[in-house]
Amino acid sequence: MRSTLAIDHLSHTQAGDLMIMDRNYPSYPMLAEICQFKRDFVVRCSSASFAMARLMLKGQGPDSQVVIVRVTALQSLRWSFLIPFNLSYVVLKS
């Protein structure tokens, strides 16, 4: 189902708000919804997240890059509202 509590909360945000989310939030539907609302966000990805995040967390590839996240054919059958969006990945090291 498209509606989740986190997605429902988007209607209480406005342009210029920065949404900060933890590991369980970076799903394709959630991030696509945030992009459709034109909100800024920072989200921590887990090692089971998007393919690019998995590679970067393993130390493969650059520490920062922008990728276009696109809906797959299977996802488009389930979530017709999804759109491609740019996602900037950054690895923070201590």
C-alpha positions in Angstrom: 0.0 0.0 0.0 1.3 3.4 -0.9 0.4 5.3 2.2 2.6 4.9 5.2 2.9 7.0 8.3 6.2 8.5 7.1 4.7 9.4 3.7 1.6 10.8 5.4 3.9 13.2 7.4 5.2 14.8 4.1 2.1 16.9 4.0 3.3 18.6 7.2 6.5 19.7 5.6 7.3 22.7 3.4 9.9 23.8 0.9 13.2 24.4 2.7 12.7 21.8 5.3 15.4 19.2 5.7 14.2 15.7 6.5 16.7 13.6 8.4 15.9 9.9 8.4 17.6 6.7 9.7 18.3 3.4 8.0 14.9 1.9 7.6 13.5 4.8 5.5 15.4 4.7 2.2 12.9 2.7 0.2 12.4 3.6 -3.4 8.7 4.6 -2.8 9.6 6.8 0.2 12.4 8.6 -1.6 10.3 9.1 -4.7 7.5 10.6 -2.7 9.9 13.0 -1.0 11.3 14.0 -4.4 7.8 14.6 -5.7 7.1 16.9 -2.7 10.4 18.7 -3.6 11.8 18.3 -0.2 15.5 18.0 0.8 16.6 14.9 2.8 19.5 13.1 4.4 19.1 9.4 5.0 21.5 6.8 6.4 21.6 3.8 4.2 22.1 0.3 5.5 24.4 -2.3 3.9 21.2 -3.9 2.4 20.2 -0.7 0.7 20.4 0.4 -2.9 23.1 -1.2 -5.1 25.3 1.9 -5.2 25.1 2.4 -1.5 26.1 -1.3 -0.9 29.2 -0.9 -3.1 30.2 2.4 -1.5 29.8 1.0 2.0 32.2 -1.9 1.0 34.8 0.8 0.0 34.3 0.2 -3.7 33.9 3.2 -6.0 34.2 6.9 -5.1 33.2 8.4 -1.7 30.7 10.7 -3.4 28.6 10.5 -6.5 25.2 11.4 -8.0 23.1 8.6 -9.6 19.7 8.6 -11.2 17.4 6.1 -9.5 14.9 4.7 -11.9 11.9 2.5 -11.4 12.2 -1.1 -12.6 9.5 -2.8 -14.7 8.5 -4.9 -11.7 8.3 -1.8 -9.4 6.2 0.1 -12.0 3.6 -2.7 -11.9 3.4 -2.3 -8.1 3.9 1.5 -7.7 2.6 3.4 -10.8 3.3 6.8 -9.1 7.1 6.3 -9.0 9.4 8.6 -11.0 13.1 8.6 -11.6 15.1 11.0 -9.3 18.7 12.0 -8.7 20.2 10.7 -5.5 23.6 11.9 -4.1 25.5 9.3 -2.3 28.2 10.4 0.2 30.3 8.2 2.4 31.2 9.9 5.7 34.3 8.7 7.4 35.4 9.4 10.9 
